[in-house]
Amino acid sequence: LKDGAFSIAANNNSPILPIFITFFDSDYKDNNGDSIQELTVHILKPVLPNEELSLRENINYLKNEVYRQMKEKYEEIYNTPLTHGN
């Protein structure tokens, strides 16, 4: 995750709304016989800046909290640990 959106949110005391998309093969096939992907959009819990933190600390806080939520959802849906970091 990059700092940009988190910096804007922290500067404007605005929430970040994490959205995570998961994909699975459906029972349907395309013209080549390949499975058509189904996707699910997961809207996660909003993350608000912490007014007690500095701008840099808030950027890191927002980014880390969004990553934590997305990692948790990934591991829940795919039933496997996420092995690479943000």
FENTASUL-V9691 format. One record per pair of residues at least 12 apart in sequence whose ideal C-beta (glycine too) atoms are under 8 Angstrom apart, sorted by the first residue. I is the first residue (numbers start at 0). J is the second residue. D is the distance in whole Angstrom. If there is no record, write none. Layout:
# FENTASUL-V9691
I_J_D ; I_J_D
This chain:
# FENTASUL-V9691
0_62_5 ; 0_65_7 ; 0_66_6 ; 0_85_5 ; 2_58_5 ; 2_62_7 ; 5_57_8 ; 5_58_5 ; 5_61_4 ; 5_62_5 ; 5_65_8 ; 6_54_8 ; 6_58_5 ; 8_48_6 ; 8_61_6 ; 9_48_5 ; 9_54_6 ; 9_57_4 ; 9_58_5 ; 9_61_6 ; 10_54_7 ; 12_48_6 ; 12_50_7 ; 13_48_7 ; 14_45_4 ; 14_46_6 ; 14_47_5 ; 14_48_8 ; 15_45_7 ; 15_46_5 ; 15_61_5 ; 15_65_6 ; 16_42_7 ; 16_43_8 ; 16_45_5 ; 17_42_8 ; 17_43_4 ; 17_44_7 ; 17_45_8 ; 17_46_7 ; 17_65_5 ; 17_68_5 ; 17_69_6 ; 18_40_6 ; 18_41_7 ; 18_42_6 ; 18_43_7 ; 19_40_8 ; 19_41_4 ; 19_43_6 ; 19_68_8 ; 19_69_5 ; 19_72_5 ; 19_73_7 ; 20_38_5 ; 20_39_7 ; 20_40_6 ; 20_41_7 ; 21_38_7 ; 21_39_5 ; 21_41_7 ; 21_72_8 ; 21_73_8 ; 21_76_5 ; 21_77_7 ; 22_36_5 ; 22_37_7 ; 22_38_5 ; 23_36_7 ; 23_37_5 ; 23_39_8 ; 24_36_7 ; 24_37_8 ; 25_37_4 ; 39_76_8 ; 41_72_5 ; 41_76_8 ; 43_65_8 ; 43_68_5 ; 43_69_7 ; 43_72_6 ; 44_68_6 ; 46_61_6 ; 46_64_5 ; 46_65_6 ; 46_68_8 ; 48_60_7 ; 48_61_6 ; 62_85_7 ; 63_85_8 ; 66_85_4
